[in-house]
Amino acid sequence: MNEQELAAAVDVPALEKWIDDNVGVRNGPLRVSHLSGGSSNLTLRIDDDSNSYVLRRPPLGAFLATANDMGREFKVQKGLYPTDVPVPKPVAFCESDDVIGAQFYLMEFLDGVVYTDAEKVAHLNEAQSRDATFALIDNLARVHAVDFEKVGLSDLGKPEGFVTRQVSRWCGQWEKSKQRDLPAIDELARRLERSIPTTSDSSIVHGDYSFNNTMWDRNDPTKMIAILDWEMSTLGDPLTDVGMVAVYWGAAGERMWRGRSPQPHRANPGFGSVDQLLARYEKQSGRAIDNIDFYQVLAVFKLAIITEGALARIRRTRPDESTAHVEQTIADLAAIALEIADSSSMQSLRGA
């Protein structure tokens, strides 16, 4: 972000007064710098001479109240902070738009590393890579083990019928977003609708769990210090998180990353296979994952439809830009999902 965009994102004098009134001690003027985010929620570092915070706010311009709900993120982190799930300490939430133009919250600043690509884990040996993988999965199991009622998060979502609603929602999203007929997506929709598990577990669901949304200790690369980006969290079937981790780990994630830096778990063999990942989750959570094929197909189906939405935006806002590579990505994702379905042990997922 440039200085003009930072100034638009945070009214520094107004934030200083708000911190004085709601947080307490401030030592000198505030300094604002950009950490991450642009079209998604913004993550900004706020410093004075003695304190460092992270400020989370919606993106500049138009945004969706449901997708950019700062109160939701703050509430989830506040509920999880006393548990064994690693999250940054929440500091304060501002529900008014009048201070900086949108709701926001402050949390503690943690000086860690986010494993965004293979370069960020190039210094890990195979044993450390294995341990980091286990920590990634073990902490997901911890999220799913939290008693959401005891931590005040029972109103985070409606777990009953969660998977049915997910399938219906993404089928509907396809109809709203699609730029052309893609029979493979329609076939996946039919198979998912007839394969919805009759029983499912309920837990807090992160919604986009991966190395990209976790932070690691600078001195111990196998120690996770925070799970980040809770804007998609809800109550639902925990295996939706597991399915997404698994497909990021496999061919779908590789396809999504094509043309960019390789994903962290491509750095060396120590990160292990999808099967090892799933076996670790099953062991740590005590939860059976017999229907995991369904959740992997659903995850890739969602990725394809999200990418189709991106294609629609490109065509709408940049009509002269070539979109052949995006169209191919969507077709490839649909093919990957069908391949998972066709090889599934679930008869209802396989072709008629």
C-alpha positions in Angstrom: 0.0 0.0 0.0 1.2 3.5 -0.7 1.0 6.4 1.8 -2.3 7.6 0.3 -3.9 4.2 0.7 -2.6 3.9 4.3 -4.1 7.3 5.1 -7.4 6.2 3.7 -7.3 3.0 5.7 -6.5 4.6 9.0 -7.3 8.1 10.3 -4.3 8.3 12.7 -5.4 11.1 14.9 -8.8 9.5 15.3 -7.2 6.1 16.1 -4.9 7.7 18.6 -7.9 9.2 20.5 -9.7 5.9 20.3 -6.7 4.0 21.7 -6.4 6.5 24.5 -10.0 6.1 25.4 -10.3 2.3 25.0 -6.9 0.7 25.4 -5.0 3.0 27.7 -1.3 3.7 27.6 0.0 5.1 24.4 3.6 6.4 24.2 4.0 8.9 21.4 2.4 9.2 18.0 1.2 6.1 16.1 3.0 4.8 13.0 1.1 2.7 10.5 2.5 0.1 8.1 1.0 -2.5 5.8 1.4 -6.2 6.6 -1.0 -7.9 4.2 -4.3 -7.8 2.5 -5.8 -5.6 -0.3 -9.0 -6.9 -1.8 -9.4 -9.1 1.3 -9.3 -7.8 4.9 -6.4 -5.5 5.6 -3.8 -6.3 8.2 -1.9 -3.3 9.4 0.9 -2.9 12.0 0.3 -0.1 14.5 3.3 1.1 16.6 4.1 3.8 19.1 7.3 4.2 21.0 6.5 1.4 23.4 3.7 -0.7 22.0 2.9 -2.7 18.9 -0.5 -3.9 17.7 -2.1 -5.4 14.6 -5.2 -3.7 13.3 -7.6 -5.7 11.1 -10.2 -3.9 9.0 -12.2 -4.5 5.8 -10.7 -3.6 2.5 -11.0 -0.1 1.1 -14.0 0.5 -1.1 -17.1 -1.8 -1.2 -17.0 -4.9 0.9 -19.4 -7.6 2.1 -20.6 -7.3 5.8 -20.7 -11.1 6.1 -17.3 -11.7 4.5 -15.5 -8.8 6.2 -17.1 -9.1 9.7 -14.5 -7.7 12.1 -16.7 -8.4 15.1 -16.9 -12.0 14.2 -13.1 -12.4 14.0 -12.6 -10.6 17.3 -15.2 -12.7 19.1 -13.7 -16.0 17.8 -10.2 -15.0 18.9 -11.4 -13.8 22.2 -13.2 -17.1 22.8 -10.2 -19.2 21.7 -7.5 -17.2 23.5 -7.9 -19.0 26.9 -7.8 -22.4 25.2 -4.8 -24.4 23.8 -5.5 -23.1 20.3 -2.7 -20.6 19.4 -4.2 -17.2 18.5 -3.0 -13.6 19.0 -4.2 -11.9 22.2 -7.3 -9.8 21.3 -7.0 -6.2 22.6 -10.1 -4.2 21.7 -12.9 -4.0 19.1 -14.4 -0.9 17.6 -18.0 -1.5 16.3 -18.4 2.1 15.0 -17.6 3.1 11.5 -17.0 6.6 12.7 -13.4 6.3 13.8 -11.5 5.0 10.7 -14.5 4.5 8.3 -15.1 0.9 9.1 -15.3 -1.5 12.1 -11.9 -2.8 13.2 -10.1 -4.6 16.0 -6.7 -4.6 17.6 -4.7 -7.7 18.6 -1.2 -8.2 19.8 1.6 -8.1 17.3 3.5 -11.4 17.1 6.9 -11.4 15.4 6.7 -14.7 13.6 6.9 -16.2 10.1 4.1 -17.2 7.8 5.0 -20.1 5.6 3.6 -18.7 2.3 5.8 -20.6 -0.1 8.6 -23.1 -0.3 11.2 -20.4 0.0 10.0 -19.6 3.5 10.7 -23.2 4.6 13.9 -23.8 2.7 15.9 -23.7 5.9 13.9 -26.6 7.4 15.4 -30.1 7.3 13.2 -33.1 6.7 12.7 -33.8 10.4 11.7 -30.2 11.1 9.4 -30.3 8.1 7.7 -33.4 9.4 7.3 -31.8 12.8 5.8 -28.6 11.3 3.3 -30.7 9.3 2.3 -32.5 12.5 2.0 -29.2 14.3 -0.2 -27.9 11.5 -2.6 -30.9 11.8 -2.4 -31.1 15.6 -3.5 -27.5 16.0 -6.4 -28.0 13.6 -7.5 -31.0 15.8 -7.3 -28.6 18.8 -9.6 -26.1 17.0 -12.1 -28.9 16.4 -11.9 -30.1 20.0 -12.9 -26.8 21.6 -16.2 -26.9 23.3 -17.8 -23.9 21.5 -20.5 -23.5 24.1 -18.0 -23.2 27.0 -16.0 -20.5 25.2 -19.1 -18.4 24.3 -19.2 -19.2 20.6 -22.5 -21.2 20.4 -24.0 -18.5 18.2 -21.2 -18.5 15.7 -23.3 -20.6 13.3 -25.8 -23.4 12.9 -24.1 -26.7 12.8 -27.3 -28.7 12.0 -27.6 -29.2 8.2 -24.2 -27.4 7.6 -23.0 -29.7 4.8 -26.3 -29.7 3.0 -26.3 -25.9 3.1 -22.7 -25.8 1.9 -23.5 -27.9 -1.2 -26.7 -25.9 -1.9 -24.8 -22.6 -1.5 -22.0 -23.4 -3.8 -24.3 -24.9 -6.4 -26.2 -21.6 -6.3 -23.0 -19.6 -6.5 -22.1 -21.5 -9.6 -25.3 -20.5 -11.3 -24.7 -16.8 -10.3 -21.0 -16.8 -11.4 -20.7 -19.1 -14.4 -19.4 -17.5 -17.6 -20.2 -20.6 -19.8 -21.5 -24.1 -19.5 -19.1 -26.5 -17.9 -20.6 -30.0 -17.7 -18.0 -31.2 -15.3 -19.2 -28.8 -12.6 -22.8 -29.7 -13.2 -21.8 -33.4 -12.8 -19.9 -32.7 -9.6 -23.0 -30.8 -8.2 -25.2 -33.8 -8.9 -22.8 -36.2 -7.2 -22.3 -34.0 -4.2 -26.0 -33.6 -3.7 -26.6 -37.3 -3.7 -23.6 -38.0 -1.4 -24.1 -35.7 1.6 -23.2 -37.6 4.7 -26.2 -38.6 6.8 -24.4 -37.9 10.1 -21.7 -35.4 10.8 -19.8 -34.0 13.7 -20.0 -30.3 14.8 -17.2 -28.0 15.8 -15.6 -24.6 15.2 -14.6 -24.6 11.6 -11.8 -22.2 10.5 -12.9 -22.2 6.8 -9.5 -21.6 5.1 -6.9 -23.5 7.1 -3.4 -23.9 5.6 0.2 -22.9 6.2 -0.7 -19.5 4.6 -3.0 -18.7 7.6 -0.7 -19.7 10.4 2.4 -18.1 12.0 5.5 -19.9 13.2 8.2 -19.1 15.8 11.3 -17.5 14.2 13.6 -19.5 16.5 11.7 -22.8 16.4 10.3 -23.5 12.9 8.2 -26.4 14.2 6.3 -24.3 16.8 3.1 -22.7 15.6 2.4 -19.4 17.5 -0.8 -18.3 15.9 -3.7 -19.3 13.7 -4.8 -16.2 11.7 -7.6 -15.0 9.5 -10.8 -16.2 11.1 -13.2 -14.2 8.9 -14.7 -17.4 7.4 -15.1 -19.3 10.7 -18.4 -20.8 11.7 -19.8 -23.9 13.4 -20.1 -26.9 11.2 -18.6 -30.1 10.1 -14.9 -30.2 11.0 -14.1 -32.5 8.0 -14.7 -29.5 5.7 -11.5 -28.1 7.1 -9.7 -31.4 6.8 -10.8 -31.8 3.2 -9.6 -28.3 2.3 -6.2 -29.0 3.8 -5.9 -32.2 1.9 -6.7 -30.7 -1.5 -4.3 -27.8 -0.9 -1.7 -30.5 -0.3 -2.5 -32.4 -3.5 -3.1 -31.7 -7.2 -5.7 -29.0 -6.7 -3.3 -26.9 -4.6 -0.5 -27.4 -7.1 -2.8 -26.2 -9.9 -3.9 -23.2 -7.9 -0.2 -22.3 -7.4 0.9 -22.8 -10.9 3.0 -19.9 -12.1 3.8 -18.8 -8.6 6.2 -19.9 -5.9 5.7 -23.6 -4.9 3.7 -24.3 -1.8 5.6 -24.8 1.5 5.0 -28.5 1.6 6.7 -28.9 -1.8 10.0 -27.9 -0.3 11.2 -31.4 0.7 9.9 -34.9 1.4 9.7 -34.3 5.1 6.4 -32.6 4.7 4.9 -36.0 3.8 1.9 -37.1 1.7 -1.8 -36.4 1.9 -2.4 -39.9 3.4 0.1 -39.2 6.2 -1.6 -35.9 6.8 -5.0 -37.5 7.1 -3.7 -40.4 9.3 -2.2 -37.8 11.7 -5.5 -36.0 11.9 -7.5 -39.2 12.5 -5.1 -40.2 15.3 -5.0 -36.7 17.0 -8.7 -36.0 16.8 -10.0 -39.5 17.4 -12.5 -38.7 14.6 -13.2 -41.2 11.7 -12.6 -39.8 8.3 -14.2 -42.6 6.2 -16.1 -40.1 4.0 -13.1 -37.8 3.4 -13.4 -38.2 -0.4 -16.7 -36.3 -0.2 -15.1 -33.4 1.6 -12.2 -33.3 -0.8 -14.5 -33.2 -3.8 -16.5 -30.4 -2.1 -13.3 -28.4 -1.4 -12.1 -28.6 -5.0 -15.7 -27.8 -6.2 -15.6 -24.7 -4.0 -12.1 -23.6 -5.3 -13.4 -24.0 -8.9 -16.4 -21.8 -8.3 -14.4 -19.2 -6.4 -12.1 -19.1 -9.4 -15.1 -18.7 -11.7 -16.1 -15.7 -9.6 -12.7 -14.2 -10.2 -13.1 -14.9 -13.9 -16.4 -13.0 -13.9 -14.8 -10.0 -12.1 -11.9 -9.9 -14.6 -14.3 -9.9 -17.5 -16.4 -7.2 -16.0 -13.6 -4.9 -14.9 -10.8 -5.7 -17.4 -12.5 -6.8 -20.5 -9.4 -6.6 -22.7 -7.4 -9.0 -20.5 -6.9 -12.5 -21.6 -8.6 -15.0 -19.3 -7.6 -18.3 -21.0 -5.3 -19.3 -18.1 -8.1 -18.7 -15.6 -10.6 -20.7 -17.7 -8.1 -23.6 -17.9 -7.5 -23.5 -14.1 -11.3 -23.9 -13.5 -11.5 -26.8 -16.0 -8.5 -28.5 -14.4 -9.9 -28.1 -10.9 -13.2 -29.7 -12.1 -11.2 -32.6 -13.7 -9.3 -33.1 -10.4 -12.5 -33.2 -8.4 -14.0 -35.7 -10.8 -10.9 -37.9 -10.6 -11.2 -37.9 -6.8 -14.9 -38.8 -7.0 -14.3 -41.5 -9.6 -11.7 -43.2 -7.4 -13.7 -42.9 -4.2 -14.8 -45.7 -2.1 -18.2 -43.9 -1.8 -20.4 -45.4 -4.5 -22.6 -42.3 -4.6 -19.6 -40.1 -5.6 -18.6 -42.3 -8.5 -20.2 -41.9 -11.9 -23.6 -43.6 -12.5 
